[in-house]
Amino acid sequence: MINSPISLAFKNCEKEKRPALLTYTVAGDNTKKKSLEILNSISSHADICEIGFPHNTPIADGGQIQTSSYRAIKNGIKMKDVFQIVEKFKNKNAKPVILMGYYNMICQYGENKFLKKCKKVGVNGLIVVDLPWPDNKIFAKKCKKNFITFVQLLSPTTSNLRMRKIVSDSHEMLYLISMLSTTGGKLKVSPKKILKNYDKIKKIDKSKNLVIGFGITSKNISSFKKADGCVVGSEICKKISKSIEKRQNPVTNVSSMVKNLRTKLL
């Protein structure tokens, strides 16, 4: 999928000689309306918008994203609402959208029905945290048939042999988990060590876009300028939480924060 919206987003960033900025927010946090407003607001600064579907047992998510998910669930957000938010966003916005979540929700919805709906509302990519390679091979092929990029995950403990197989099997984007942690954990590994791992993966196939996520914040993001992309999620969710606590507008606060993140990648 050489000319997919995700590929084109990375190509545009390459022309500007900077990494892509990928933002993560939870659909429906803290309301459906506010969630959409936040997405519309940050899209002018972000290159790709990751949207999480709320889950009550998020095994890979740290406290900040869990809090966002629980707020959305408490407000009654269902999968149909997630699709509705994506559809409304895509009707007015060309920025690529990657849905991120857990396989049991896709399974409950029905794989084929889920992918058909993704295609209809304008989802460009999928990250399924608990569906690792090679268990995801059949599902990844289904994604490709629906013109949806399936994003493979790589961790610091992935063996060289496994790494090569995952890269070979992947679509145009890969996601490097920076460290052994849930999302939002303090960066326990030096950027230098993370980038060494990054370089090792990148050498396998330079044509694949490789992003770094987990522990990326406004304080350390400028250390990862050589990456194809950086993902910031927990810090954004934290900003939403603090805005709600202080009775401030999360839309304004998050938009300002994402604008600042973009500046640090220039």
Residue pairs with C-beta under 8 A, 6 or more apart in sequence:
1 7
1 144
1 147
1 149
1 171
1 172
2 172
4 96
4 124
4 147
4 149
4 172
5 94
5 96
5 124
6 48
6 96
6 98
6 124
6 125
6 149
6 172
6 173
6 209
7 172
7 173
7 209
9 20
9 47
9 48
9 95
9 96
10 20
10 47
10 172
10 173
10 209
10 228
10 229
12 47
13 19
13 20
13 47
13 228
13 229
14 228
18 225
18 265
18 266
19 211
19 224
19 225
19 226
19 227
19 228
19 229
19 230
19 265
20 47
20 48
20 209
20 211
20 228
20 229
20 230
21 45
21 46
21 47
21 48
21 229
21 230
21 232
21 258
21 261
21 262
21 265
22 46
22 47
22 48
22 49
22 50
22 98
22 211
22 213
22 229
22 230
22 231
22 232
23 42
23 46
23 48
23 49
23 50
23 231
23 232
23 233
23 236
23 258
23 261
24 50
24 51
24 52
24 65
24 100
24 231
24 232
24 233
24 234
24 236
24 237
25 35
25 38
25 39
25 42
25 49
25 50
25 51
25 52
25 68
25 233
25 236
25 237
25 240
25 254
26 35
26 51
26 52
26 53
26 54
26 65
26 68
26 69
26 71
26 72
26 237
27 35
27 51
27 52
27 53
27 54
27 72
27 77
27 81
27 82
27 85
27 86
28 35
28 54
28 71
28 72
28 75
28 77
28 81
28 82
28 85
29 35
29 54
29 68
29 69
29 71
29 72
29 237
29 240
30 71
30 72
30 75
30 240
30 244
30 250
31 75
32 75
32 77
32 81
32 84
32 85
34 250
34 251
35 72
35 85
36 85
36 88
36 89
37 251
38 240
38 250
38 251
38 254
38 255
39 49
39 51
39 85
39 89
39 93
40 89
40 92
40 93
41 251
41 252
41 254
41 255
42 49
42 236
42 254
42 255
42 258
43 49
43 89
43 93
43 95
44 255
45 255
45 258
45 259
45 261
45 262
46 95
46 258
46 262
47 95
47 96
47 229
48 95
48 96
48 97
48 98
48 125
48 229
49 89
49 95
49 96
49 97
49 98
50 97
50 98
50 99
50 100
50 127
50 231
50 233
51 82
51 85
51 86
51 97
51 98
51 99
51 100
52 61
52 65
52 68
52 69
52 99
52 100
52 101
52 233
53 79
53 82
53 99
53 100
53 101
53 105
54 68
54 69
54 70
54 72
54 73
54 77
54 82
55 61
55 69
55 101
55 102
55 105
56 69
56 70
56 73
57 102
58 65
58 66
58 69
58 102
59 102
59 129
59 130
59 182
60 129
60 130
60 182
60 183
61 69
61 182
61 183
61 184
62 181
62 182
62 183
62 184
62 185
62 234
63 184
64 183
64 184
64 233
64 234
64 235
64 237
64 238
64 241
65 183
65 184
65 233
65 234
65 237
67 237
67 241
68 237
68 240
68 241
71 244
79 105
79 109
82 99
83 117
83 118
83 121
84 121
86 97
86 99
86 121
86 122
86 123
87 120
87 121
87 122
89 97
89 122
90 97
90 121
90 122
91 122
96 124
96 125
97 122
97 123
97 124
97 125
98 123
98 124
98 125
98 126
98 127
98 149
98 151
99 118
99 123
99 125
99 126
99 127
100 126
100 127
100 128
100 129
101 127
101 128
101 129
102 128
102 129
102 130
103 128
103 129
103 130
103 131
104 130
106 114
106 128
109 117
111 139
111 142
112 142
115 142
115 143
115 146
115 148
116 146
118 126
118 146
118 148
119 146
119 147
119 148
123 148
124 148
124 149
125 148
125 149
125 150
125 151
125 173
126 143
126 148
126 149
126 150
126 151
127 151
127 153
127 175
128 136
128 139
128 150
129 153
131 139
132 153
133 152
133 162
133 165
133 166
133 169
134 165
134 169
136 150
136 152
137 169
139 150
140 150
140 152
140 169
140 171
143 149
143 150
143 171
144 150
144 171
149 171
149 172
149 173
150 170
150 171
151 170
151 171
151 173
151 174
151 175
152 166
152 167
152 169
152 170
152 171
152 174
152 175
153 174
153 175
153 177
154 163
154 166
154 167
154 174
154 175
154 176
154 177
154 201
155 176
155 177
155 180
156 177
156 178
156 179
156 180
156 189
156 197
157 180
158 166
160 200
163 200
163 201
163 204
164 204
166 174
167 174
167 201
167 204
167 205
167 208
168 204
168 205
170 208
172 207
172 208
172 209
173 208
173 209
173 210
173 211
174 201
174 208
174 209
174 210
174 211
175 210
175 211
175 213
175 231
176 194
176 197
176 198
176 201
176 210
176 211
176 212
176 213
177 213
177 214
178 187
178 189
178 194
178 212
178 213
178 214
178 215
178 216
179 185
179 187
179 188
179 189
179 194
179 214
179 215
181 188
181 214
181 215
182 214
183 213
183 214
183 233
183 234
184 214
184 215
184 233
184 234
184 235
184 237
184 238
185 214
185 215
186 215
187 215
187 216
187 217
187 220
188 215
191 220
191 223
191 224
194 212
194 224
195 223
195 224
195 226
195 227
198 210
198 212
198 226
198 227
201 210
202 208
202 210
209 228
209 229
210 227
210 228
210 229
211 227
211 228
211 229
211 230
211 231
212 224
212 227
212 229
212 230
212 231
213 230
213 231
213 233
214 231
216 224
216 230
216 231
216 232
216 235
217 232
217 234
217 235
218 232
218 235
218 257
218 260
218 261
218 264
221 230
221 232
221 261
221 264
221 265
222 264
222 265
224 230
225 265
230 265
232 258
232 261
235 257
236 254
236 257
236 258
239 250
239 253
239 254
239 257
240 250
240 253
240 254
242 248
242 253
243 249
243 250
243 253
243 254
244 250
